[in-house]
Amino acid sequence: MARSDAVAKTRFLVLNDYGMGGSWWWVHARSEQEVLETFADVEVVHTEATHAEAETWGLDEADVDGPTTPPGLVEARAKRDAQRSMTGFGALVGRDLLYLSRQWDEDTTR
């Protein structure tokens, strides 16, 4: 994604849900897509009630362009950076509906 200083940043509520809990942050970015392209294994939470509750949690704040990143997001950024060099990275971005099929080992008709 091309970054432009002319686009104002918004504060997004970001969650890394690791199954038995989760880590939360406020991330300043130009778009939700920029958050997802910068950090692996996170989601942007939009629920107004959750936003209101999160205001009371004292969460760490991060900027996608900032020189420092809170613990947890450091690893998520490093993982996303490593994924960028993988073949096919981003190939499914922007697709709302995706159909997958798998040829099973026993399937010899294909």
C-alpha positions in Angstrom: 0.0 0.0 0.0 1.4 3.4 -0.9 1.5 5.6 2.1 0.7 9.3 2.0 1.3 11.8 4.7 -1.7 13.7 3.3 -4.1 11.0 4.5 -5.1 11.5 8.2 -4.8 8.6 10.6 -7.6 7.2 12.6 -7.3 5.2 15.8 -8.4 1.6 15.4 -9.1 -1.0 18.1 -7.0 -4.0 17.3 -7.3 -7.5 18.8 -5.0 -10.5 18.6 -7.3 -13.3 19.7 -5.1 -16.3 20.5 -7.8 -18.7 21.6 -7.7 -18.6 25.4 -7.5 -14.8 25.6 -6.4 -11.9 23.6 -4.2 -8.8 23.4 -5.7 -5.4 22.6 -4.2 -2.2 21.3 -5.2 1.1 19.8 -3.4 1.5 16.5 -3.2 4.8 14.5 -3.3 4.1 10.8 -4.6 5.5 7.6 -7.0 2.6 7.1 -8.1 -0.7 8.4 -6.4 -2.3 5.5 -3.1 -0.7 6.5 -3.4 -2.2 10.0 -4.0 -5.7 8.5 -1.1 -5.3 6.0 1.2 -4.2 8.8 0.4 -6.7 11.6 -0.2 -10.4 11.2 -2.9 -12.4 13.2 -4.9 -9.3 14.2 -8.4 -8.1 13.5 -9.9 -4.6 13.7 -12.9 -4.5 16.1 -15.8 -2.2 15.1 -18.4 -2.8 17.9 -19.3 0.5 19.5 -19.9 -1.1 22.9 -16.4 -2.7 22.8 -14.9 0.6 21.8 -16.5 2.3 24.7 -15.4 -0.4 27.1 -11.9 -0.4 25.7 -11.6 3.3 26.5 -11.4 2.3 30.1 -8.7 -0.4 29.7 -5.7 1.8 29.5 -4.5 0.1 26.3 -1.1 0.7 24.7 -1.2 2.9 21.6 0.9 2.4 18.5 1.4 4.1 15.2 1.9 2.1 12.0 4.8 4.4 11.2 6.1 4.8 14.7 9.7 3.9 15.7 8.5 1.7 18.6 5.7 -0.9 18.9 4.2 -2.4 22.1 5.0 -6.0 23.0 2.8 -8.4 21.0 2.6 -6.1 18.0 6.4 -6.3 17.6 6.0 -10.0 16.9 2.9 -9.4 14.7 4.8 -6.8 12.6 7.9 -9.2 12.2 5.6 -12.0 11.2 3.9 -9.9 8.5 7.2 -8.6 7.3 8.5 -12.2 6.9 5.3 -13.2 5.0 5.7 -10.4 2.4 8.5 -12.4 0.7 6.4 -15.6 0.4 5.1 -16.6 -3.0 1.4 -15.7 -3.3 1.4 -13.2 -0.4 -1.7 -11.0 -0.8 -3.1 -12.9 -3.7 -6.5 -13.1 -2.0 -6.8 -9.6 -0.8 -10.0 -7.9 -1.6 -11.9 -11.0 -2.5 -15.2 -11.2 -0.7 -16.0 -14.8 -1.6 -13.5 -17.6 -2.1 -14.1 -21.2 -3.1 -11.4 -23.7 -2.2 -11.0 -27.3 -3.3 -8.4 -29.9 -2.4 -7.4 -32.9 -4.3 -7.2 -35.7 -1.7 -4.5 -38.3 -1.8 -7.0 -41.0 -2.7 -8.5 -38.9 -5.5 -6.9 -40.3 -8.7 -9.6 -39.0 -11.1 -7.9 -35.6 -11.5 
